[in-house]
């Protein structure tokens, strides 16, 4: 599901309290403002619910859901199409805890433990490629590419596609295997990983994927420019 991939790449699940009296829940996606990103978030709001606003002096556009009924609807979607990043998995699990026990005391006691399982989650997924790829992965991947993918045009003709990530090596490895990539995942710093693809055959495979499972925001414009240059 495209929206889940977009949430995994650029979304957040937020919980806070109102004057220590009640909990407030919010799902948010924040993107650079342009017509394509705005229209994409409008379409998401039509399907998922929520509202879309242009903020920060027209520099950013955000989609938010904060109505509790719609929050539950989003949780139901996540139950069917689970997030794949360790970050969003932890955020979703904490949301479920706070929806089950809505007391502010429970929230205050557990908010610093939100990511306590993240390290073990990553280790488990990394261990012997211990990760089951879901059947919705192809369309999820397009949503994730919309958020995290980079189509880079170089003057020397060595065009590349790349995805950068913190922590989740296992996920880049899954993407690498999905596209049958032979290059190694780079590890420039301790928990930062980079998958960079430059082989034309593989780039064409990625292009074919994005045509079959379309990008919906401004990344679709980047893809169009990339296709024109790679075809020269």
C-alpha positions in Angstrom: 0.0 0.0 0.0 1.5 3.2 -1.2 0.5 5.3 1.8 2.2 2.9 4.2 5.5 3.2 2.2 5.2 7.0 2.3 4.6 6.9 6.0 7.6 4.6 6.5 9.7 7.0 4.5 8.4 10.4 5.6 5.6 10.0 8.1 5.3 10.1 11.9 2.9 8.9 14.5 2.8 11.5 17.3 1.2 11.3 20.8 1.2 14.0 23.4 -1.0 15.2 26.3 -3.3 18.2 26.7 -2.5 19.8 30.1 -2.0 16.3 31.5 -5.8 15.7 31.2 -6.1 13.7 28.0 -4.0 12.2 25.2 -3.9 13.6 21.7 -3.0 11.4 18.7 -1.8 12.5 15.3 -0.4 11.0 12.1 1.5 13.3 9.9 3.4 13.4 6.6 5.4 16.6 5.9 6.8 17.3 2.4 8.3 20.1 0.4 5.5 22.2 -1.0 4.8 21.9 -4.7 1.8 21.1 -6.8 2.5 17.4 -7.3 3.1 16.8 -3.6 0.0 18.8 -2.6 -2.2 16.9 -5.0 -0.8 13.6 -3.8 -1.6 14.4 -0.2 -5.1 15.6 -1.2 -5.7 12.2 -2.8 -4.5 10.5 0.3 -6.9 12.6 2.4 -9.8 11.5 0.2 -9.0 7.9 0.8 -7.6 7.8 4.4 -9.1 11.0 5.8 -7.4 13.9 7.4 -6.6 17.3 6.2 -3.9 18.9 4.1 -2.4 22.3 4.8 0.4 24.5 3.3 2.7 25.7 6.1 6.0 27.4 6.8 5.5 30.3 4.3 4.5 28.0 1.5 7.6 25.9 1.8 6.0 22.8 3.1 2.8 20.9 2.8 1.5 18.6 5.5 -1.2 15.9 5.8 -2.5 15.2 9.3 -5.1 12.9 10.9 -6.0 13.7 14.5 -9.6 12.6 14.8 -9.7 9.5 17.0 -12.1 7.5 14.8 -9.8 8.1 11.8 -6.8 7.2 13.9 -8.4 3.8 14.6 -9.1 3.4 10.8 -5.4 4.0 10.1 -4.5 1.4 12.7 -6.7 -1.1 10.9 -4.9 -0.3 7.7 -1.5 -0.8 9.4 -2.8 -4.2 10.7 -3.4 -5.3 7.2 -0.4 -3.5 5.6 2.3 -3.4 8.3 5.0 -0.8 8.3 8.4 -2.1 7.4 10.8 0.4 9.0 11.8 -0.2 12.6 11.0 3.4 13.5 7.4 3.3 12.3 6.9 -0.1 13.8 7.9 1.2 17.2 5.7 4.3 16.8 2.7 2.2 15.8 3.2 -0.2 18.8 3.3 2.7 21.2 0.2 4.2 19.6 -1.6 0.9 20.2 -0.5 0.9 23.8 -1.9 4.5 24.3 -5.1 3.7 22.5 -5.7 0.7 24.8 -4.8 2.6 28.0 -5.7 6.2 27.4 -4.5 7.5 30.8 -1.9 10.2 30.8 0.0 8.4 33.5 0.5 5.4 31.3 1.7 7.7 28.5 4.2 9.5 30.8 5.5 6.3 32.2 6.1 4.7 28.8 6.9 7.5 26.4 10.7 7.2 26.8 10.4 3.5 26.1 8.8 4.0 22.7 11.9 2.9 20.8 13.2 0.4 23.5 12.5 -2.6 21.2 14.0 -1.0 18.1 17.6 -2.4 18.5 16.4 -6.0 19.0 13.9 -5.6 16.1 16.7 -4.6 13.7 19.0 -7.3 15.0 16.3 -9.9 14.4 15.5 -8.7 10.9 19.2 -8.5 10.0 19.9 -12.0 11.3 20.1 -14.5 8.5 17.8 -12.2 6.4 15.1 -13.0 8.9 12.4 -10.9 7.2 9.3 -12.1 5.3 8.6 -9.9 2.3 4.8 -9.1 2.3 2.8 -9.4 -0.9 2.1 -5.6 -0.9 5.8 -4.9 -1.1 5.9 -3.6 -4.7 3.4 -0.9 -4.2 4.8 -0.2 -0.7 8.2 0.3 -2.4 6.8 3.0 -4.7 5.5 4.9 -1.7 8.9 4.5 0.0 10.7 5.6 -3.2 8.4 8.7 -3.3 9.8 9.6 0.2 13.3 8.3 0.1 14.4 7.6 -3.4 16.8 9.9 -5.3 17.1 10.0 -9.1 20.4 11.7 -9.8 21.4 13.1 -13.2 25.2 13.6 -13.7 26.8 15.6 -16.5 29.2 12.7 -17.2 26.3 10.4 -17.9 26.8 8.2 -14.9 23.3 8.6 -13.6 22.3 6.9 -10.4 19.3 5.9 -8.3 19.9 5.8 -4.5 18.2 5.4 -1.2 19.7 6.5 2.1 18.6 5.2 5.5 19.4 5.3 9.1 19.5 2.0 11.1 17.5 -0.3 8.9 20.2 -2.2 6.9 17.8 -5.1 6.4 15.3 -3.0 4.5 17.9 -1.7 2.0 19.0 -5.3 1.6 15.5 -6.3 0.7 15.2 -3.5 -1.8 18.6 -4.5 -3.2 17.5 -8.1 -3.7 14.1 -7.1 -5.1 15.9 -5.2 -7.9 18.5 -8.0 -8.3 21.3 -5.5 -7.5 24.9 -6.8 -7.2 26.5 -3.7 -5.6 27.2 -3.6 -1.9 25.3 -1.4 0.5 27.6 1.3 1.7 28.0 2.2 5.4 29.5 5.7 5.5 28.9 6.0 9.2 27.9 3.8 12.1 24.2 3.6 11.6 23.8 5.2 8.2 23.4 3.1 5.0 23.4 3.9 1.3 22.2 1.8 -1.6 23.4 3.4 -4.8 22.6 1.9 -8.2 24.3 2.9 -11.5 24.0 -0.1 -13.8 21.8 0.9 -16.7 20.0 -2.5 -16.9 19.0 -2.2 -13.2 18.0 1.4 -13.6 15.7 0.4 -16.4 14.2 -2.2 -14.2 13.6 0.4 -11.5 12.0 2.6 -14.1 9.7 -0.2 -15.2 8.7 -0.8 -11.6 7.8 2.8 -11.1 5.7 2.7 -14.3 3.8 -0.3 -13.1 3.4 1.1 -9.6 3.4 4.8 -10.2 5.0 7.5 -8.1 2.3 10.0 -7.2 4.1 13.1 -6.0 7.0 15.3 -7.1 9.3 12.3 -7.3 7.3 11.4 -10.5 8.6 14.6 -12.1 12.2 13.6 -11.1 11.6 10.2 -12.6 10.4 11.7 -15.9 13.5 13.8 -16.2 15.6 10.8 -15.3 14.0 8.7 -18.0 14.7 11.4 -20.6 18.4 11.5 -19.7 19.0 7.8 -19.3 17.5 7.3 -22.8 20.0 9.6 -24.5 
